[in-house]
Amino acid sequence: MRTAVVVGTGLIGTSIGLALSRRGVLVYLDDADTTAARTAEALGAGSLRTPAGQVDLAVLAVPPASIGTVLARCQRDGLAHTYTDVASVKARPHEEVRAAGGDPSRYIGGHPLAGAERSGPLAARADLFEGRPWVLTPSPRTDRSALNRGLELVSLCGGVPVLMDTDAHDRAVALTSHAPHLVAAMMAARLEHAEAEHIRVSGQGLRDVTRIAAGEPALWSDILTANAGAVADVLDDFAKDLERLVSALRALPGPESEARRQAAADLVEMLRRGNRGHARVPHKQRSRPAEYVAIPVAVPDQPGALARLFSTVGEAGVNIEDVRIEHSLDQPSGLAELLVESASVAAVRRVLDANGWTMREKPLLVGDA
């Protein structure tokens, strides 16, 4: 693969652009969100120039509901020889490709099982997919060359290819991703009007259970709508277990009786089932929790200044985890707070100082991730 277009410069699209660029592929970027696209370009994920001719592969990093129409438009424009997507739902995009008049022979569905708690191009990493499963869902009409191009994409990004039927994929992610997100959201919703003193005594368990509830509602609404039936099936079984568990808990405070003994047994069995299920989940080796530091940098109000700042930090081989920009219209410069791992602070400050950037004397401690 020599050339590619990434349509959509969020976390996944930008990470693909970074990974392909690192392997020598000429990447072009396209996004209706010009701010995201320019940020991705500044990070080195590709170029916003228009391709001179048809590229080898177009990666559609857009919501599931948009894939059919975006693919049909791109094919009419002759953008690429082969097309794939990265949506976490596969049956609906395949159907919408046909409905929108797209050519299914040159399209292969894809879903990299990788991500981060934060969204957007600034959360992107070139190594995001390394060692991670990347599902490909060829249809009976998918051409062999399209499948091979999809496999090449996965290889270039460091992923592990997994071939699946579209329906099997959607049932799998309903169980392992989509339903868990809703369960986390429902638990987190209990906290919306909780008393402040109750929140103050929360521990790591609450953070673990509710962490993924921080996902973007609009994106998750689109995902869940596209896979609603399969998710509802998982939640039906969850609701049955929940009903039995509530009945058991109601019976436990009562006097000693056969009903109380049965309730205690039901509770223990549910906890044991949880142990057995948890044991089946693949676990990667845990690393030490990272501490992040915000480095405030004065940025002149000039075109391309932010891109130069990102490029300078990139020279130190450091990933910018997040950025916050404060700017006043009546001032000649703004303030960009770059969030980096604490271990990288010294290297970032050295390279910024060497390139003439103005920083505060002391970085701002942000905390543990």
Order of alpha helices (4+ residues) and beta strands (2+ residues): beta-alpha-beta-alpha-beta-alpha-beta-alpha-beta-beta-alpha-beta-alpha-alpha-alpha-alpha-alpha-alpha-alpha-beta-alpha-beta-beta-alpha-beta-beta
